[in-house]
Amino acid sequence: QVQLVESGGGLVQPGGSLRLSCAASGIIFKIYTMGWYRQAPGKQRDMVATITSGGSTNYADSVKGRFTISRDNAQNTVYLQMNSLKPEDTAVYYCNAVNRNSWGTRNYWGQGTQVTVSS
């Protein structure tokens, strides 16, 4: 059974920092591209950051220079360090794991963790 369990969300003031964690089980973690997505009320779910099995990263323009994604293959965990948080970063943040090969695509989501940036 595949599980992606996010943690680290919460309420933070503008300019503050949070670190999200996503612990994965039931998958061969090291071969998956891992990502963080977010969804604000009434909006679509958007990509925030991704990291490939080889460590290549990609960020949404809105978070470049503020957020950092990293992974620990020994701990089957992906992280999102969020600095200089803004009210517009408020959303539910979801962890994603995806692997594409010649047999098809495997795509998994976590349950989400709320991040609220407010004074």
Secondary structure as a PSIPRED ss2 file (coil, helix, strand):
# PSIPRED VFORMAT (PSIPRED V4.0)

   1 Q C   1.000  0.000  0.000
   2 V C   1.000  0.000  0.000
   3 Q E   0.000  0.000  1.000
   4 L E   0.000  0.000  1.000
   5 V E   0.000  0.000  1.000
   6 E E   0.000  0.000  1.000
   7 S E   0.000  0.000  1.000
   8 G C   1.000  0.000  0.000
   9 G C   1.000  0.000  0.000
  10 G E   0.000  0.000  1.000
  11 L E   0.000  0.000  1.000
  12 V E   0.000  0.000  1.000
  13 Q C   1.000  0.000  0.000
  14 P C   1.000  0.000  0.000
  15 G C   1.000  0.000  0.000
  16 G C   1.000  0.000  0.000
  17 S C   1.000  0.000  0.000
  18 L E   0.000  0.000  1.000
  19 R E   0.000  0.000  1.000
  20 L E   0.000  0.000  1.000
  21 S E   0.000  0.000  1.000
  22 C E   0.000  0.000  1.000
  23 A E   0.000  0.000  1.000
  24 A E   0.000  0.000  1.000
  25 S E   0.000  0.000  1.000
  26 G C   1.000  0.000  0.000
  27 I C   1.000  0.000  0.000
  28 I C   1.000  0.000  0.000
  29 F H   0.000  1.000  0.000
  30 K H   0.000  1.000  0.000
  31 I H   0.000  1.000  0.000
  32 Y C   1.000  0.000  0.000
  33 T E   0.000  0.000  1.000
  34 M E   0.000  0.000  1.000
  35 G E   0.000  0.000  1.000
  36 W E   0.000  0.000  1.000
  37 Y E   0.000  0.000  1.000
  38 R E   0.000  0.000  1.000
  39 Q E   0.000  0.000  1.000
  40 A C   1.000  0.000  0.000
  41 P C   1.000  0.000  0.000
  42 G C   1.000  0.000  0.000
  43 K C   1.000  0.000  0.000
  44 Q C   1.000  0.000  0.000
  45 R C   1.000  0.000  0.000
  46 D E   0.000  0.000  1.000
  47 M E   0.000  0.000  1.000
  48 V E   0.000  0.000  1.000
  49 A E   0.000  0.000  1.000
  50 T E   0.000  0.000  1.000
  51 I E   0.000  0.000  1.000
  52 T C   1.000  0.000  0.000
  53 S C   1.000  0.000  0.000
  54 G C   1.000  0.000  0.000
  55 G C   1.000  0.000  0.000
  56 S C   1.000  0.000  0.000
  57 T E   0.000  0.000  1.000
  58 N E   0.000  0.000  1.000
  59 Y E   0.000  0.000  1.000
  60 A C   1.000  0.000  0.000
  61 D C   1.000  0.000  0.000
  62 S C   1.000  0.000  0.000
  63 V C   1.000  0.000  0.000
  64 K C   1.000  0.000  0.000
  65 G C   1.000  0.000  0.000
  66 R C   1.000  0.000  0.000
  67 F E   0.000  0.000  1.000
  68 T E   0.000  0.000  1.000
  69 I E   0.000  0.000  1.000
  70 S E   0.000  0.000  1.000
  71 R E   0.000  0.000  1.000
  72 D E   0.000  0.000  1.000
  73 N C   1.000  0.000  0.000
  74 A C   1.000  0.000  0.000
  75 Q C   1.000  0.000  0.000
  76 N C   1.000  0.000  0.000
  77 T E   0.000  0.000  1.000
  78 V E   0.000  0.000  1.000
  79 Y E   0.000  0.000  1.000
  80 L E   0.000  0.000  1.000
  81 Q E   0.000  0.000  1.000
  82 M E   0.000  0.000  1.000
  83 N C   1.000  0.000  0.000
  84 S C   1.000  0.000  0.000
  85 L C   1.000  0.000  0.000
  86 K C   1.000  0.000  0.000
  87 P H   0.000  1.000  0.000
  88 E H   0.000  1.000  0.000
  89 D H   0.000  1.000  0.000
  90 T C   1.000  0.000  0.000
  91 A E   0.000  0.000  1.000
  92 V E   0.000  0.000  1.000
  93 Y E   0.000  0.000  1.000
  94 Y E   0.000  0.000  1.000
  95 C E   0.000  0.000  1.000
  96 N E   0.000  0.000  1.000
  97 A E   0.000  0.000  1.000
  98 V E   0.000  0.000  1.000
  99 N E   0.000  0.000  1.000
 100 R E   0.000  0.000  1.000
 101 N E   0.000  0.000  1.000
 102 S C   1.000  0.000  0.000
 103 W C   1.000  0.000  0.000
 104 G E   0.000  0.000  1.000
 105 T E   0.000  0.000  1.000
 106 R E   0.000  0.000  1.000
 107 N E   0.000  0.000  1.000
 108 Y E   0.000  0.000  1.000
 109 W E   0.000  0.000  1.000
 110 G C   1.000  0.000  0.000
 111 Q C   1.000  0.000  0.000
 112 G C   1.000  0.000  0.000
 113 T E   0.000  0.000  1.000
 114 Q E   0.000  0.000  1.000
 115 V E   0.000  0.000  1.000
 116 T E   0.000  0.000  1.000
 117 V E   0.000  0.000  1.000
 118 S C   1.000  0.000  0.000
 119 S C   1.000  0.000  0.000
